[in-house]
Amino acid sequence: MNKRLDTLEAQVQSNKKRSVFAIAAFIALINVIFVVLVLVFYRPDTNSAQSANQPWFWLLVLEGILVVYVAFQYWRNGRNLLSMNKGQEISEDTTDPDQKRVYNIVTEMSLAAGLPMPKVYLVPDPSPNAFATGMSPEKASVAVTQGLLNIMDREELEGVIGHEMSHIKNYDIRVTTLSIALVGFITILGYGLLRVGQTIMYSSGGRRSRDDKDENSTQLIGLAMLLVGGLIIIVGIPLSYLLQKFLSRKREALADVSGAELTGNPVGLIKAFRKLQNPQPAAKVLSPNTSQLCLVEPLFGKKQSRSWWSRMMDDHPPLEERIKNLQLVMGEQPDSDLDSGSES
């Protein structure tokens, strides 16, 4: 038992360090872009010593814009997520046995985690899945789909809820929101520069100016915007997406082992994952905006067999990898038979 807990703690600490590294890499990537922008567009004024004519001033302006954008995304995140997915709140006095079962499990997991009781929602989707929302444990919600309730027994559902409660306990929603905001900022920056550069080149090339020097200067600015914007689109955006997927996968791996620690029974989540390896109905109600928050990659009409690139860009590790990781945490050999029961 002690060996298992030691292994779980090692997994948790390792994944936390990797998440910190990913966020640091995001910030570094954006600041590299900022420095490139200042170097390309900054023109020193030798006749003025004002702050507005210093490169560090424009770096601070860019940093300020980034902070405002991220703060706005934080404010907006989750406000309409449950209504977007047609979530129906499950009350404590529900008479539906399946809904009562999930409500009781959430209650037990919140007590085990030492967290406030989150709101519980049912999403009327045939595709089995679950997700957690909320920027803090005090404002958290846990949602499960009808498809999940249809195929999971109590032990499996407990493993799934433990996973989602771990997201709340680890403040994963904040990390996810931050990564989404940073990717969005880089994307807007790249395509914005490209579009403005195209506009400048088109307008300056289609008119005659009395001052050829001014016209050439304007065209150079437009060309610089095109080049920097194109560089961000070709290099910056793919890198940001890869970092986002890396962070999302590590977040899911952390929630797997944290959830196993919370329930004290990794077998429940392993069995749930094994069921989810079977062909499942495509999502009909779940919004694609919820994909990063879901227990598993939602299937939106995609084929079960996809290209390696498509699988690599998933927000979640492959189920077989997650199962093997939980088996190793238990001290079991991968692919061992766990149907005979679990040790406590």
C-alpha positions as CSV (number, residue, x, y, z in Angstrom):
1,M,0.0,0.0,0.0
2,N,2.8,2.4,0.9
3,K,4.6,1.6,-2.3
4,R,1.5,2.4,-4.3
5,L,1.1,5.8,-2.6
6,D,4.8,6.6,-3.1
7,T,4.4,5.9,-6.8
8,L,1.2,8.0,-7.0
9,E,2.9,10.9,-5.3
10,A,5.9,10.6,-7.6
11,Q,3.6,10.7,-10.6
12,V,1.7,13.8,-9.3
13,Q,4.9,15.7,-8.6
14,S,6.4,14.8,-12.0
15,N,3.4,16.0,-13.9
16,K,3.1,19.2,-11.9
17,K,6.7,20.0,-12.9
18,R,6.0,19.3,-16.5
19,S,3.0,21.6,-16.5
20,V,5.1,24.4,-15.0
21,F,7.6,23.8,-17.8
22,A,4.9,24.0,-20.5
23,I,3.5,27.3,-19.2
24,A,7.0,28.7,-18.9
25,A,7.7,27.7,-22.6
26,F,4.4,29.4,-23.6
27,I,5.5,32.6,-22.0
28,A,9.0,32.4,-23.5
29,L,7.6,31.8,-27.0
30,I,5.3,34.9,-26.7
31,N,8.1,37.0,-25.4
32,V,10.4,36.0,-28.3
33,I,7.6,37.1,-30.6
34,F,7.4,40.4,-28.7
35,V,11.2,41.0,-29.0
36,V,11.1,40.2,-32.8
37,L,8.2,42.7,-33.2
38,V,10.1,45.5,-31.4
39,L,13.3,44.8,-33.3
40,V,11.6,44.8,-36.6
41,F,9.3,47.9,-36.1
42,Y,11.2,50.0,-33.6
43,R,12.8,53.1,-35.1
44,P,14.9,55.1,-32.5
45,D,14.4,58.8,-32.4
46,T,17.9,60.3,-31.8
47,N,16.4,63.7,-31.1
48,S,14.2,62.5,-28.2
49,A,14.8,60.8,-24.9
50,Q,11.1,60.2,-24.1
51,S,10.0,56.8,-22.7
52,A,7.7,56.3,-25.7
53,N,10.7,56.2,-27.9
54,Q,12.5,53.5,-26.0
55,P,12.2,49.8,-26.9
56,W,11.4,48.6,-23.4
57,F,8.3,50.9,-23.4
58,W,6.9,49.1,-26.4
59,L,7.7,45.7,-24.8
60,L,5.7,46.8,-21.7
61,V,2.8,47.9,-23.9
62,L,2.8,44.4,-25.6
63,E,2.9,42.7,-22.2
64,G,0.0,44.9,-21.0
65,I,-2.1,43.9,-24.0
66,L,-1.3,40.2,-23.3
67,V,-2.4,40.6,-19.6
68,V,-5.6,42.3,-20.6
69,Y,-6.4,39.6,-23.1
70,V,-5.7,36.7,-20.7
71,A,-7.8,38.4,-18.0
72,F,-10.7,38.8,-20.4
73,Q,-10.5,35.1,-21.3
74,Y,-10.5,34.2,-17.6
75,W,-13.6,36.3,-17.0
76,R,-15.4,34.7,-19.9
77,N,-14.4,31.1,-19.3
78,G,-17.1,28.8,-18.2
79,R,-19.8,31.4,-18.0
80,N,-21.9,29.7,-20.7
81,L,-20.2,26.3,-20.9
82,L,-22.8,24.2,-19.2
83,S,-25.7,26.0,-21.0
84,M,-23.8,25.5,-24.2
85,N,-23.8,21.8,-23.6
86,K,-27.5,21.8,-22.5
87,G,-26.5,20.7,-19.0
88,Q,-29.4,20.0,-16.6
89,E,-28.6,20.3,-12.9
90,I,-29.1,17.3,-10.7
91,S,-30.6,18.1,-7.3
92,E,-30.0,16.3,-4.1
93,D,-33.6,15.1,-3.9
94,T,-33.7,13.6,-7.4
95,T,-35.7,10.4,-7.7
96,D,-33.9,9.1,-10.8
97,P,-31.7,6.2,-9.6
98,D,-28.9,6.9,-12.1
99,Q,-28.8,10.6,-11.3
100,K,-29.0,9.8,-7.5
101,R,-26.0,7.5,-7.9
102,V,-23.8,10.1,-9.6
103,Y,-24.9,12.8,-7.1
104,N,-24.0,10.5,-4.1
105,I,-20.6,9.7,-5.7
106,V,-19.8,13.4,-6.2
107,T,-20.7,14.0,-2.6
108,E,-18.4,11.2,-1.4
109,M,-15.5,12.4,-3.6
110,S,-15.8,16.0,-2.5
111,L,-15.6,14.9,1.1
112,A,-12.6,12.7,0.4
113,A,-10.9,15.6,-1.4
114,G,-11.8,18.1,1.3
115,L,-13.5,20.3,-1.3
116,P,-16.8,22.2,-1.3
117,M,-19.7,20.2,-2.9
118,P,-19.7,21.2,-6.6
119,K,-22.9,21.5,-8.6
120,V,-23.7,18.3,-10.6
121,Y,-25.0,18.3,-14.1
122,L,-26.3,15.8,-16.6
123,V,-25.6,16.4,-20.3
124,P,-28.2,14.6,-22.6
125,D,-25.6,13.2,-25.0
126,P,-25.3,9.5,-26.0
127,S,-21.5,9.8,-26.1
128,P,-20.0,8.7,-22.8
129,N,-17.9,11.5,-21.3
130,A,-17.5,13.8,-18.3
131,F,-15.9,17.2,-17.5
132,A,-15.4,19.7,-14.7
133,T,-15.7,23.5,-14.9
134,G,-15.1,26.4,-12.5
135,M,-12.1,28.7,-11.9
136,S,-12.1,27.7,-8.2
137,P,-13.4,24.9,-6.0
138,E,-16.0,27.2,-4.6
139,K,-17.5,27.7,-8.1
140,A,-16.9,24.3,-9.5
141,S,-19.3,22.0,-11.4
142,V,-19.1,18.4,-12.5
143,A,-21.0,17.2,-15.6
144,V,-21.5,13.7,-16.9
145,T,-23.3,12.6,-20.1
146,Q,-26.2,10.3,-20.2
147,G,-24.1,7.9,-22.3
148,L,-21.6,7.6,-19.5
149,L,-24.3,6.7,-17.0
150,N,-25.7,4.1,-19.4
151,I,-22.5,2.0,-19.5
152,M,-20.7,2.6,-16.2
153,D,-21.2,0.7,-13.0
154,R,-20.6,2.3,-9.6
155,E,-16.9,1.4,-9.3
156,E,-16.2,2.8,-12.8
157,L,-18.3,5.9,-12.3
158,E,-16.4,6.5,-9.0
159,G,-13.1,6.4,-10.9
160,V,-14.4,8.9,-13.5
161,I,-15.7,11.3,-10.8
162,G,-12.4,11.0,-8.9
163,H,-10.6,12.1,-12.0
164,E,-12.9,15.1,-12.5
165,M,-12.6,16.1,-8.8
166,S,-8.8,16.0,-9.1
167,H,-9.1,18.6,-11.9
168,I,-11.0,20.8,-9.5
169,K,-8.5,20.2,-6.7
170,N,-5.5,20.8,-8.9
171,Y,-7.0,24.1,-10.4
172,D,-6.6,22.5,-13.8
173,I,-9.4,24.7,-15.3
174,R,-7.2,27.7,-14.7
175,V,-4.3,26.1,-16.4
176,T,-6.5,25.0,-19.4
177,T,-7.9,28.5,-19.7
178,L,-4.4,30.0,-19.6
179,S,-3.2,27.7,-22.4
180,I,-6.2,28.4,-24.6
181,A,-5.8,32.2,-24.1
182,L,-2.1,32.1,-24.9
183,V,-2.7,30.0,-28.1
184,G,-5.5,32.4,-29.1
185,F,-3.3,35.4,-28.5
186,I,-0.5,34.0,-30.7
187,T,-3.1,33.1,-33.4
188,I,-4.7,36.6,-33.4
189,L,-1.3,38.2,-33.5
190,G,0.0,36.2,-36.5
191,Y,-3.1,36.5,-38.6
192,G,-3.6,40.2,-37.6
193,L,-0.1,41.2,-38.7
194,L,-0.6,39.3,-42.0
195,R,-3.9,41.0,-42.7
196,V,-2.7,44.5,-41.8
197,G,0.5,44.0,-43.8
198,Q,-1.6,42.9,-46.9
199,T,-3.8,46.0,-46.5
200,I,-0.8,48.3,-46.3
201,M,1.0,46.7,-49.3
202,Y,-2.2,46.9,-51.3
203,S,-3.0,50.5,-50.4
204,S,0.5,51.8,-50.8
205,G,1.0,50.0,-54.1
206,G,-2.2,51.4,-55.6
207,R,-1.5,55.1,-55.1
208,R,1.1,57.6,-56.1
209,S,2.8,59.6,-53.5
210,R,4.6,62.9,-53.8
211,D,7.2,61.6,-51.5
212,D,8.7,58.4,-52.9
213,K,10.7,58.0,-49.7
214,D,7.5,57.9,-47.6
215,E,5.9,55.4,-50.0
216,N,8.9,53.1,-49.8
217,S,8.9,53.3,-46.0
218,T,5.2,52.4,-45.9
219,Q,5.7,49.5,-48.2
220,L,8.7,48.3,-46.1
221,I,6.5,48.4,-43.0
222,G,3.8,46.4,-44.8
223,L,6.3,43.9,-46.0
224,A,7.7,43.5,-42.5
225,M,4.2,42.8,-41.1
226,L,3.7,40.2,-43.8
227,L,7.0,38.5,-43.0
228,V,6.6,38.6,-39.2
229,G,2.9,37.5,-39.4
230,G,3.8,34.7,-41.8
231,L,6.6,33.6,-39.5
232,I,4.3,33.5,-36.5
233,I,1.7,31.4,-38.6
234,I,4.3,29.0,-39.9
235,V,6.4,28.5,-36.7
236,G,4.7,30.2,-33.7
237,I,1.2,28.8,-34.0
238,P,2.2,25.2,-34.6
239,L,4.6,25.4,-31.7
240,S,1.9,26.9,-29.5
241,Y,-0.5,24.1,-30.4
242,L,2.1,21.5,-29.6
243,L,2.7,23.1,-26.2
244,Q,-1.0,23.2,-25.6
245,K,-1.4,19.5,-26.4
246,F,1.6,18.7,-24.3
247,L,0.1,20.6,-21.3
248,S,-3.4,19.1,-21.8
249,R,-2.0,15.6,-21.9
250,K,0.1,16.1,-18.8
251,R,-3.0,17.6,-17.1
252,E,-5.0,14.5,-17.9
253,A,-2.2,12.2,-16.8
254,L,-2.0,14.1,-13.5
255,A,-5.8,13.8,-13.0
256,D,-5.7,10.1,-13.7
257,V,-3.2,9.4,-10.9
258,S,-4.6,12.0,-8.6
259,G,-8.1,10.5,-9.0
260,A,-6.7,7.1,-8.3
261,E,-5.2,8.4,-5.1
262,L,-8.4,10.1,-4.2
263,T,-10.6,7.0,-4.6
264,G,-7.9,4.6,-3.3
265,N,-8.9,2.3,-6.2
266,P,-7.3,2.8,-9.6
267,V,-9.1,-0.2,-10.9
268,G,-12.3,1.7,-11.3
269,L,-10.8,4.2,-13.7
270,I,-8.9,1.4,-15.6
271,K,-12.2,-0.5,-16.2
272,A,-13.9,2.7,-17.3
273,F,-11.1,3.4,-19.8
274,R,-11.3,-0.2,-21.1
275,K,-15.0,0.3,-21.8
276,L,-14.3,3.6,-23.6
277,Q,-11.9,1.8,-25.9
278,N,-14.9,0.1,-27.5
279,P,-16.7,1.9,-30.4
280,Q,-18.8,4.7,-28.9
281,P,-21.6,6.9,-30.4
282,A,-20.5,10.3,-31.8
283,A,-21.2,13.3,-29.6
284,K,-24.4,15.1,-30.6
285,V,-24.8,17.7,-27.8
286,L,-21.2,18.2,-26.4
287,S,-19.6,21.3,-27.8
288,P,-16.2,21.1,-29.4
289,N,-15.2,24.0,-27.1
290,T,-15.5,21.5,-24.2
291,S,-13.0,19.0,-25.8
292,Q,-10.0,19.9,-23.6
293,L,-12.1,19.6,-20.5
294,C,-13.6,16.2,-21.2
295,L,-12.5,12.9,-19.7
296,V,-11.7,11.5,-23.2
297,E,-11.4,12.9,-26.7
298,P,-15.0,13.5,-27.8
299,L,-15.9,11.8,-31.1
300,F,-17.5,14.4,-33.4
301,G,-18.3,12.1,-36.3
302,K,-14.6,11.3,-36.8
303,K,-13.6,7.8,-37.9
304,Q,-12.2,5.5,-35.2
305,S,-9.0,5.0,-37.2
306,R,-7.2,8.3,-37.8
307,S,-3.8,9.5,-39.0
308,W,-0.9,9.7,-36.6
309,W,-0.9,13.5,-36.9
310,S,-4.6,13.7,-35.9
311,R,-3.9,11.4,-32.9
312,M,-0.9,13.5,-31.9
313,M,-3.0,16.7,-31.9
314,D,-5.5,15.1,-29.5
315,D,-5.9,16.9,-26.2
316,H,-5.7,13.5,-24.4
317,P,-3.2,10.7,-24.3
318,P,-4.2,7.4,-25.9
319,L,-6.4,5.3,-23.6
320,E,-4.0,2.4,-23.8
321,E,-1.2,4.7,-22.5
322,R,-3.4,6.0,-19.6
323,I,-4.3,2.4,-18.7
324,K,-0.7,1.3,-18.6
325,N,0.3,4.3,-16.5
326,L,-2.4,3.5,-13.9
327,Q,-1.3,-0.2,-13.9
328,L,2.3,0.9,-13.3
329,V,1.1,3.2,-10.5
330,M,-0.6,0.1,-8.9
331,G,2.6,-1.9,-9.2
332,E,1.0,-4.2,-11.7
333,Q,2.3,-5.3,-15.1
334,P,0.7,-3.6,-18.0
335,D,-2.2,-5.5,-19.6
336,S,-2.6,-7.7,-16.5
337,D,-6.1,-9.0,-15.7
338,L,-7.7,-6.6,-13.3
339,D,-11.2,-7.9,-13.5
340,S,-10.8,-10.2,-10.5
341,G,-10.8,-7.3,-8.1
342,S,-8.6,-4.7,-6.5
343,E,-6.6,-4.4,-3.4
344,S,-7.5,-1.6,-1.0
